[in-house]
């Protein structure tokens, strides 16, 4: 970008009188509170490492978010998730339009800029509203009031030079440096770039059906994926209003998440425990496939949700509330599904805050916990019994490396390689050793089907 075209856009104090509306005007300004709230949510995620899911909970979430109308909640959610998804590029865009960097500690001002830039560059909102309300937002906060004219100048220039800024920042990696380095180490430069770019794409809605996917694909106008999941076309509205919801014919579940339960093969009459069961999508798959299922979940709140989901789907399981390390079945089981708690780095299309709320130290801690869980799970199955271990992390330390350590240490446990021929359309997701490894870039888009799926790892282990 030609710096000579910059029009004295500097971080300096400004006269605030022209930008100081009355308190009554502030309270009535349409659209202002939703943007203030979005900036607060962004700050909490990137500065205080607070999970966005918790803040967006309609009952126990962020008070400012809960105070918004349903429509404004949707807009706030779109603003903050878009900002997190494109954060490094938005930061680069704002920096390119400043003659001097923002003062140290000006985090509140930075968040105002980022939320406004997300609207201007990536959301279908009137750009004049994005600019005017950002100026209003800056002016009403004593910490940023002196920069109101700066906000106005920078954002109006961003509107004028939108195409140029987008082209210039396209070379900036959309993921934080620590994560990019781990992707390159695990997948190589080219694939790491594909994964990073894929997480920018808004994910489609996938459904798992209890039976007859062809019938439900026709009824819902959906496409059938290689996993057997249904992918809805571009969808606006409430999921609960779709045909089949009330009767429990299907549930929302990312295509990649539906893979681990299918790795058991024939489950009719088998006694299976799902050790981290909530919210219940995989539990439902196991039951629908004919297994006799014990669903174990530590969180009492999540157990409530699990039971509600099973009730809607008209499926039954023996639900156990408790620590999986204390779970001991009356007799050894035929199989265990352990979809272990992980860093969730494979879910950044849906949860872009993950890359900013977690880091390498979290991956190390979670990997150690998962290994402990897996070793315990292997003690709960009978000889010939199978443990399917999975998680939604892209990091080999939570997947391939972990399983390799367990296999090297336990001679009575063997890997059961997944046969690529049994997964037409997903052959590339089966590793040479026979594990499953999907990424957000795994499933390519077509003219009729959106691409992408969550990043998942799964391995099938058998006790001799």
HUPE-V278593 format. One record per residue. N is the residue number from 1. RES is the residue in three letters. SS is DSSP state (alpha for helix, beta for strand, coil for the rest). PHI is phi in whole degrees, 0 to 359 (none if undefined). PSI is psi in degrees with one decimal (999 if undefined). Layout:
<<N;RES;SS;PHI;PSI> <N;RES;SS;PHI;PSI>>
This chain:
<<1;UNK;coil;none;138.8> <2;UNK;coil;285;107.1> <3;UNK;alpha;293;-21.9> <4;UNK;alpha;294;-16.7> <5;UNK;alpha;275;-6.9> <6;UNK;coil;293;136.3> <7;UNK;coil;252;70.4> <8;UNK;coil;51;44.1> <9;UNK;coil;273;95.0> <10;UNK;coil;234;152.6> <11;UNK;coil;276;85.2> <12;UNK;coil;222;156.8> <13;UNK;coil;300;148.0> <14;UNK;coil;229;157.8> <15;UNK;coil;293;124.7> <16;UNK;coil;267;-8.3> <17;UNK;alpha;298;-40.5> <18;UNK;alpha;293;-12.6> <19;UNK;alpha;244;16.5> <20;UNK;coil;250;85.1> <21;UNK;coil;289;162.9> <22;UNK;coil;291;162.8> <23;UNK;alpha;300;-36.5> <24;UNK;alpha;294;-40.0> <25;UNK;alpha;294;-41.0> <26;UNK;alpha;302;-44.8> <27;UNK;alpha;291;-23.4> <28;UNK;alpha;264;-9.7> <29;UNK;coil;299;110.7> <30;UNK;coil;297;133.2> <31;UNK;coil;88;-7.5> <32;UNK;alpha;287;-47.6> <33;UNK;alpha;297;-34.9> <34;UNK;alpha;294;-34.2> <35;UNK;alpha;284;-36.5> <36;UNK;alpha;299;-43.8> <37;UNK;alpha;296;-43.6> <38;UNK;alpha;301;-41.2> <39;UNK;alpha;294;-37.8> <40;UNK;alpha;296;-42.3> <41;UNK;alpha;296;-41.0> <42;UNK;alpha;298;-45.0> <43;UNK;alpha;299;-42.7> <44;UNK;alpha;296;-37.6> <45;UNK;alpha;289;-49.9> <46;UNK;alpha;270;-26.0> <47;UNK;alpha;264;-31.9> <48;UNK;alpha;244;2.6> <49;UNK;coil;60;38.8> <50;UNK;coil;266;132.4> <51;UNK;coil;297;135.0> <52;UNK;alpha;292;-36.2> <53;UNK;alpha;305;-46.2> <54;UNK;alpha;295;-40.4> <55;UNK;alpha;292;-28.0> <56;UNK;coil;266;7.4> <57;UNK;coil;294;126.7> <58;UNK;coil;291;-15.6> <59;UNK;coil;256;-47.0> <60;UNK;coil;245;14.7> <61;UNK;coil;279;-165.5> <62;UNK;coil;303;129.3> <63;UNK;alpha;301;-39.5> <64;UNK;alpha;296;-38.7> <65;UNK;alpha;293;-43.8> <66;UNK;alpha;295;-24.9> <67;UNK;coil;284;-12.9> <68;UNK;coil;281;158.8> <69;UNK;coil;291;165.6> <70;UNK;alpha;302;-43.1> <71;UNK;alpha;296;-42.4> <72;UNK;alpha;289;-31.1> <73;UNK;alpha;298;-43.3> <74;UNK;alpha;299;-40.5> <75;UNK;alpha;291;-42.2> <76;UNK;alpha;299;-42.5> <77;UNK;alpha;298;-43.1> <78;UNK;alpha;296;-40.9> <79;UNK;alpha;296;-48.6> <80;UNK;alpha;286;-37.8> <81;UNK;alpha;292;-37.6> <82;UNK;alpha;294;-41.9> <83;UNK;alpha;299;-43.4> <84;UNK;alpha;292;-37.5> <85;UNK;alpha;296;-36.0> <86;UNK;coil;249;16.8> <87;UNK;alpha;309;-52.7> <88;UNK;alpha;300;-36.0> <89;UNK;alpha;286;-35.1> <90;UNK;alpha;293;-41.1> <91;UNK;alpha;299;-42.3> <92;UNK;alpha;294;-36.9> <93;UNK;alpha;297;-47.5> <94;UNK;alpha;295;-43.8> <95;UNK;alpha;300;-35.4> <96;UNK;alpha;290;-16.5> <97;UNK;coil;257;4.0> <98;UNK;coil;254;134.9> <99;UNK;coil;289;-34.8> <100;UNK;coil;228;147.5> <101;UNK;coil;299;157.1> <102;UNK;coil;296;150.4> <103;UNK;coil;301;151.0> <104;UNK;coil;300;137.6> <105;UNK;coil;86;1.6> <106;UNK;coil;275;49.5> <107;UNK;alpha;292;-37.3> <108;UNK;alpha;299;-43.3> <109;UNK;alpha;296;-40.8> <110;UNK;alpha;300;-41.1> <111;UNK;alpha;293;-36.8> <112;UNK;alpha;300;-45.5> <113;UNK;alpha;299;-46.2> <114;UNK;alpha;294;-43.9> <115;UNK;alpha;297;-41.6> <116;UNK;alpha;293;-42.3> <117;UNK;alpha;296;-36.7> <118;UNK;alpha;299;-39.9> <119;UNK;alpha;293;-45.7> <120;UNK;alpha;293;-41.1> <121;UNK;alpha;268;-25.6> <122;UNK;alpha;225;-8.3> <123;UNK;coil;242;152.1> <124;UNK;coil;272;70.6> <125;UNK;coil;233;153.1> <126;UNK;coil;300;126.5> <127;UNK;alpha;294;-31.3> <128;UNK;alpha;295;-34.2> <129;UNK;alpha;291;-41.7> <130;UNK;alpha;300;-42.8> <131;UNK;alpha;289;-53.5> <132;UNK;alpha;299;-40.4> <133;UNK;alpha;285;-29.1> <134;UNK;alpha;293;-40.6> <135;UNK;alpha;298;-45.4> <136;UNK;alpha;300;-42.7> <137;UNK;alpha;297;-44.4> <138;UNK;alpha;296;-40.1> <139;UNK;alpha;288;-29.5> <140;UNK;alpha;278;-9.9> <141;UNK;coil;258;119.7> <142;UNK;coil;304;-27.2> <143;UNK;coil;287;-24.2> <144;UNK;coil;238;-0.8> <145;UNK;alpha;303;-39.6> <146;UNK;alpha;291;-9.5> <147;UNK;alpha;255;12.0> <148;UNK;alpha;300;-43.0> <149;UNK;alpha;294;-34.3> <150;UNK;alpha;297;-45.7> <151;UNK;alpha;303;-45.1> <152;UNK;alpha;300;-47.4> <153;UNK;alpha;294;-45.8> <154;UNK;alpha;295;-45.0> <155;UNK;alpha;287;-35.3> <156;UNK;alpha;294;-35.6> <157;UNK;alpha;291;-36.4> <158;UNK;alpha;298;-39.5> <159;UNK;alpha;298;-46.0> <160;UNK;alpha;294;-35.8> <161;UNK;coil;251;26.0> <162;UNK;alpha;309;-52.9> <163;UNK;alpha;298;-41.6> <164;UNK;alpha;295;-42.5> <165;UNK;alpha;295;-43.3> <166;UNK;alpha;300;-42.6> <167;UNK;alpha;294;-41.3> <168;UNK;alpha;293;-41.2> <169;UNK;alpha;275;-5.1> <170;UNK;coil;296;-20.0> <171;UNK;coil;276;-9.0> <172;UNK;coil;279;131.7> <173;UNK;coil;297;132.6> <174;UNK;coil;280;3.5> <175;UNK;coil;239;156.5> <176;UNK;coil;296;156.4> <177;UNK;alpha;302;-42.5> <178;UNK;alpha;299;-39.0> <179;UNK;alpha;285;-39.7> <180;UNK;alpha;300;-41.5> <181;UNK;alpha;297;-39.6> <182;UNK;alpha;290;-36.6> <183;UNK;alpha;297;-45.9> <184;UNK;alpha;298;-41.9> <185;UNK;alpha;298;-37.3> <186;UNK;alpha;274;-35.9> <187;UNK;alpha;238;-8.2> <188;UNK;coil;89;160.9> <189;UNK;alpha;300;-47.6> <190;UNK;alpha;294;-46.9> <191;UNK;alpha;290;-34.6> <192;UNK;alpha;299;-40.5> <193;UNK;alpha;294;-39.4> <194;UNK;alpha;296;-41.1> <195;UNK;alpha;295;-44.8> <196;UNK;alpha;298;-42.1> <197;UNK;alpha;289;-34.7> <198;UNK;alpha;295;-30.6> <199;UNK;coil;288;-7.5> <200;UNK;coil;280;-16.1> <201;UNK;coil;273;128.1> <202;UNK;coil;301;125.7> <203;UNK;coil;287;150.1> <204;UNK;coil;283;171.9> <205;UNK;coil;260;122.7> <206;UNK;beta;252;146.1> <207;UNK;beta;236;144.8> <208;UNK;beta;252;129.8> <209;UNK;beta;255;150.4> <210;UNK;coil;293;-36.2> <211;UNK;coil;197;161.5> <212;UNK;coil;56;63.2> <213;UNK;alpha;298;-31.5> <214;UNK;alpha;298;-43.3> <215;UNK;alpha;298;-47.1> <216;UNK;alpha;286;-28.3> <217;UNK;alpha;298;-41.6> <218;UNK;alpha;293;-43.5> <219;UNK;alpha;294;-36.1> <220;UNK;alpha;261;-1.4> <221;UNK;coil;66;31.6> <222;UNK;coil;259;168.4> <223;UNK;beta;251;146.2> <224;UNK;beta;268;126.4> <225;UNK;coil;270;167.4> <226;UNK;coil;302;-22.6> <227;UNK;coil;281;-10.7> <228;UNK;coil;91;-5.1> <229;UNK;coil;288;159.9> <230;UNK;beta;257;133.8> <231;UNK;beta;249;120.3> <232;UNK;coil;287;148.9> <233;UNK;coil;291;179.9> <234;UNK;coil;313;123.5> <235;UNK;coil;235;128.5> <236;UNK;coil;235;130.7> <237;UNK;coil;130;-166.7> <238;UNK;coil;261;130.4> <239;UNK;alpha;302;-36.0> <240;UNK;alpha;294;-13.9> <241;UNK;alpha;269;-7.1> <242;UNK;coil;289;149.3> <243;UNK;coil;300;135.6> <244;UNK;coil;96;-13.5> <245;UNK;coil;294;-53.1> <246;UNK;coil;297;-32.9> <247;UNK;coil;275;-2.6> <248;UNK;coil;73;34.5> <249;UNK;coil;281;-19.4> <250;UNK;beta;203;169.3> <251;UNK;beta;215;155.7> <252;UNK;beta;284;128.3> <253;UNK;coil;197;125.6> <254;UNK;coil;303;144.8> <255;UNK;coil;305;-42.1> <256;UNK;alpha;294;-35.5> <257;UNK;alpha;294;-22.0> <258;UNK;alpha;278;-8.1> <259;UNK;alpha;288;-49.5> <260;UNK;alpha;307;-45.7> <261;UNK;alpha;297;-25.9> <262;UNK;alpha;282;-12.0> <263;UNK;coil;283;-9.3> <264;UNK;coil;286;-23.0> <265;UNK;coil;81;-143.3> <266;UNK;coil;293;122.3> <267;UNK;coil;248;2.0> <268;UNK;coil;302;120.1> <269;UNK;coil;78;-1.7> <270;UNK;coil;281;144.6> <271;UNK;beta;265;113.7> <272;UNK;beta;234;139.6> <273;UNK;beta;248;133.3> <274;UNK;beta;257;109.1> <275;UNK;coil;277;-18.1> <276;UNK;coil;229;73.5> <277;UNK;coil;279;-37.5> <278;UNK;coil;293;146.6> <279;UNK;coil;277;-5.5> <280;UNK;coil;117;3.8> <281;UNK;alpha;298;-46.0> <282;UNK;alpha;288;-35.8> <283;UNK;alpha;302;-45.3> <284;UNK;alpha;299;-40.2> <285;UNK;alpha;300;-44.9> <286;UNK;alpha;298;-44.3> <287;UNK;alpha;296;-46.0> <288;UNK;alpha;298;-26.6> <289;UNK;coil;276;-1.2> <290;UNK;coil;104;4.9> <291;UNK;coil;281;156.1> <292;UNK;beta;264;108.4> <293;UNK;beta;250;134.1> <294;UNK;beta;252;120.7> <295;UNK;beta;257;116.7> <296;UNK;beta;253;129.8> <297;UNK;beta;213;132.3> <298;UNK;coil;281;-38.3> <299;UNK;coil;280;123.4> <300;UNK;alpha;295;-37.6> <301;UNK;alpha;295;-40.1> <302;UNK;alpha;288;-28.2> <303;UNK;alpha;297;-39.3> <304;UNK;alpha;301;-46.1> <305;UNK;alpha;295;-41.1> <306;UNK;alpha;302;-48.1> <307;UNK;alpha;296;-39.0> <308;UNK;alpha;297;-41.9> <309;UNK;alpha;294;-44.3> <310;UNK;alpha;296;-36.8> <311;UNK;alpha;296;-44.1> <312;UNK;alpha;297;-37.3> <313;UNK;alpha;278;-4.4> <314;UNK;coil;58;46.0> <315;UNK;coil;236;148.6> <316;UNK;coil;238;137.9> <317;UNK;coil;216;158.9> <318;UNK;beta;276;106.1> <319;UNK;beta;266;125.2> <320;UNK;beta;243;123.5> <321;UNK;beta;265;115.0> <322;UNK;coil;168;173.4> <323;UNK;coil;288;128.5> <324;UNK;alpha;297;-25.9> <325;UNK;alpha;290;-18.3> <326;UNK;alpha;261;-3.1> <327;UNK;coil;284;124.7> <328;UNK;coil;224;109.4> <329;UNK;coil;292;158.3> <330;UNK;coil;300;-33.6> <331;UNK;coil;213;158.0> <332;UNK;coil;306;144.9> <333;UNK;beta;267;163.4> <334;UNK;beta;285;-30.6> <335;UNK;beta;195;159.5> <336;UNK;beta;228;134.3> <337;UNK;beta;255;118.2> <338;UNK;beta;242;91.9> <339;UNK;beta;266;92.6> <340;UNK;coil;279;150.5> <341;UNK;coil;298;134.1> <342;UNK;coil;214;-171.8> <343;UNK;coil;287;-15.5> <344;UNK;coil;63;25.5> <345;UNK;alpha;290;-9.5> <346;UNK;alpha;275;-4.7> <347;UNK;alpha;250;21.9> <348;UNK;coil;291;-17.7> <349;UNK;coil;296;-37.3> <350;UNK;coil;265;-27.0> <351;UNK;coil;230;71.5> <352;UNK;coil;293;-12.2> <353;UNK;coil;289;-19.8> <354;UNK;alpha;306;-42.1> <355;UNK;alpha;289;-13.0> <356;UNK;alpha;249;-17.6> <357;UNK;alpha;262;-12.6> <358;UNK;coil;233;161.9> <359;UNK;coil;210;-173.4> <360;UNK;alpha;304;-34.4> <361;UNK;alpha;293;-33.0> <362;UNK;alpha;291;-40.2> <363;UNK;alpha;299;-43.4> <364;UNK;alpha;298;-44.7> <365;UNK;alpha;295;-43.5> <366;UNK;alpha;290;-35.0> <367;UNK;alpha;298;-43.0> <368;UNK;alpha;296;-40.1> <369;UNK;alpha;294;-42.9> <370;UNK;alpha;297;-40.2> <371;UNK;alpha;296;-40.5> <372;UNK;alpha;298;-42.4> <373;UNK;alpha;297;-44.2> <374;UNK;alpha;296;-43.0> <375;UNK;alpha;298;-38.2> <376;UNK;alpha;292;-43.8> <377;UNK;alpha;301;-37.3> <378;UNK;alpha;294;-19.4> <379;UNK;coil;277;-8.0> <380;UNK;coil;262;-3.8> <381;UNK;beta;252;154.1> <382;UNK;beta;282;165.7> <383;UNK;beta;305;130.8> <384;UNK;beta;89;-8.6> <385;UNK;beta;287;158.6> <386;UNK;beta;238;138.4> <387;UNK;beta;245;122.9> <388;UNK;beta;262;114.1> <389;UNK;beta;258;131.1> <390;UNK;beta;210;162.9> <391;UNK;beta;196;170.3> <392;UNK;coil;255;41.7> <393;UNK;coil;256;147.8> <394;UNK;coil;267;-3.7> <395;UNK;coil;270;125.5> <396;UNK;alpha;302;-25.7> <397;UNK;alpha;293;-19.7> <398;UNK;alpha;260;2.5> <399;UNK;coil;225;-94.5> <400;UNK;alpha;302;-44.7> <401;UNK;alpha;292;-38.0> <402;UNK;alpha;297;-48.5> <403;UNK;alpha;296;-38.4> <404;UNK;alpha;299;-40.7> <405;UNK;alpha;296;-44.3> <406;UNK;alpha;296;-43.9> <407;UNK;alpha;295;-37.8> <408;UNK;alpha;292;-27.5> <409;UNK;alpha;266;-21.2> <410;UNK;coil;240;93.7> <411;UNK;coil;294;-17.4> <412;UNK;coil;270;8.6> <413;UNK;beta;242;135.7> <414;UNK;beta;229;152.8> <415;UNK;beta;280;139.4> <416;UNK;coil;255;103.4> <417;UNK;coil;296;136.5> <418;UNK;coil;283;133.1> <419;UNK;coil;274;116.8> <420;UNK;alpha;303;-29.0> <421;UNK;alpha;295;-22.0> <422;UNK;alpha;276;-2.1> <423;UNK;coil;231;63.1> <424;UNK;coil;300;132.5> <425;UNK;coil;94;-15.1> <426;UNK;coil;233;23.0> <427;UNK;alpha;304;-36.9> <428;UNK;alpha;291;-15.7> <429;UNK;alpha;275;-5.1> <430;UNK;beta;262;121.5> <431;UNK;coil;286;163.9> <432;UNK;coil;303;-28.7> <433;UNK;coil;277;-11.1> <434;UNK;coil;99;13.7> <435;UNK;coil;270;165.3> <436;UNK;beta;258;132.9> <437;UNK;beta;219;103.6> <438;UNK;beta;256;159.6> <439;UNK;coil;223;169.1> <440;UNK;coil;301;-16.6> <441;UNK;coil;260;7.8> <442;UNK;coil;293;-49.0> <443;UNK;coil;263;116.0> <444;UNK;coil;281;143.3> <445;UNK;coil;287;152.4> <446;UNK;coil;235;-175.4> <447;UNK;coil;296;-25.1> <448;UNK;coil;243;-13.2> <449;UNK;coil;233;128.1> <450;UNK;coil;294;149.0> <451;UNK;coil;268;-178.0> <452;UNK;coil;89;154.4> <453;UNK;coil;200;167.3> <454;UNK;coil;295;154.3> <455;UNK;coil;280;123.5> <456;UNK;beta;224;148.9> <457;UNK;beta;238;141.0> <458;UNK;beta;211;139.6> <459;UNK;beta;222;140.7> <460;UNK;beta;255;120.1> <461;UNK;beta;240;135.7> <462;UNK;beta;240;136.6> <463;UNK;beta;270;124.8> <464;UNK;coil;289;999>>
